[in-house]
Amino acid sequence: MGEAKRIYGKTLDVYLCILTSENPIGVRDIWRALDFSSPSLAQYHVNKLLDLKLIETDFDGKYIINDQESIEALRSFLLLRGMLIPRLTIYSALILGLMVSYVMYWPWRGDFRDLVTLFIGLFSAGAFLFEAVKQYRGLDFMKNED
């Protein structure tokens, strides 16, 4: 895998548009999806991404993501059905699942061990979820940076 690249602003918007598209996408589709002022502005950002080798053209001349290259900011995200999801969300769900199974299947006595387990589970899941929201908002901040 190549060296991680950094992009921001409208170029990141174009990259995310191509990344979350289910099919290869053309310049006019990018222009319409991102509501740019002209197709040439979309082409300019596509050319920047091509120069960085973050995207490539398919046999129809449309653009797809180059799986060999990556963006540093997106390493902590999963792409699931066209949506970027912070990995920390998965960790939070795992902790919540373990906590719920503990409460449902372990005989609840309400003693110190149960209360500490409940507190640690809630605190851990909350911390993971809080950090996941911060990561996602940080991605939005990078999109607006020019």
N, C-alpha and C positions, 0 to 999 in steps of 0.2 A: 504494500500500500504506500502511496506517495506521501509527501509532506503535507501537513494540514494547512489549508489556506484560510485567509481572513478576507471577508467581503462584508459590506454594510450598505445601508440605504436602499435605493431603488434596485441596485444590482442584486442585493439579497432578496428583494421582493421577486425579481425575475427568477432567481434560482429556486426559491420556494414554490413559485408557480409551476415551474417545470418539474420539480420534485414531487409535488402533490398531484400532478396531472396523471390520470390513469393511462392515457395514451400519449404517444409522441405529440408534441405541440409546436405550432408554427409561430412566426413573429406576429402575425395579425391576431392570432388567438391570445397571445400574451398581451398585446396592445389592448384588446377588448377587455380581458380579464382584470388587468391592473388599471384600466382607465387612464392610460398615458395620453399625452397631448397629440402624439403622432406615432405612426409605426416606426419611423426612423429612430425615435428615442428607445423604443423596445429593442430595435436592431443594435443600437449602440451598446446597450447593456448585455445583450446576447453575445456580441463580439468580445466584450470584456471577459465573459465567462468562457468563451471558446479559447481565448488567449491563455487563460489560467488552466485550461484543460479540465474544467469542472463539468462541462457538458460536451456532448458530441452530436453529430448529425446521424440520422438513420438513413436507410436507402431511399426514403422519400424526400429527404432534405429537411425533415422536422427534427426537433431537438429532444434529446433524452439525457438523463444524468449519466455521467461517467462514474461507474462504481469503483474505479481504481483511485479516485481522488476524493478528498473529503474537506469539509469546512470544520474548523475547530469548534465553533459555537454549536454545531449540531451533533457532536459526538455523544452528548448526554440525552439525546432524544431518540425515540423509536418512531418509525414510520408505519402506521397501522391504518390501512384502508384510506390512504390519502390524508391522514391527520398526523401531525407531529405531537407526540405524547412524551413528556419528560419521564425518564427512567425511574425517577424517584416516586412517581405516582404508582408504579408497579410495586415498589418496595412498601409503600404505605398500604396498599391493598393486601399485600402478603401479611404484614403485621396485624392489620385489622382482621383478616381471616383467621390467623392463629389465635388472636384474642377472643373472637367470637366462638371458635371451636373450644377454647379453654372454658369459657363461661357455660357453654351448652353441655359439654361432655364430662367436665370435672365436677365432682360433687361440691356445690357452693356452700361454704361454711361461714363466709364473711370474716374470716380471721385475718391476721396480718399478712400472711402469704397471699391470700386472694386479693386483698386491697393493693398490695405492692405490685402484683402481677397486672392488675387492672390499670393501675397508674402508669406503670412502665409501658404497657401496650398502647394506651391512649396518648401518652406523651410522645412515644416514638412515631406512631402513625401521624400525629399532628405535626411533628417536626418535619417528617418526610414530605407531607402534603404542603406545608408552608414553603419549604425549599423548592418544591416542584412548581408552585405558583410563581415564586420569584424567578425561576429559570425561564418560565414561559413569558413572563412580563419582560424579562431581559431580552428575549428574542424580539419582542415588539419594539423595545427601545432601539435595538440595533437596526431594525427596519426603517426607523424614522431618522436615523443619524445620517447626515450628509456632509 
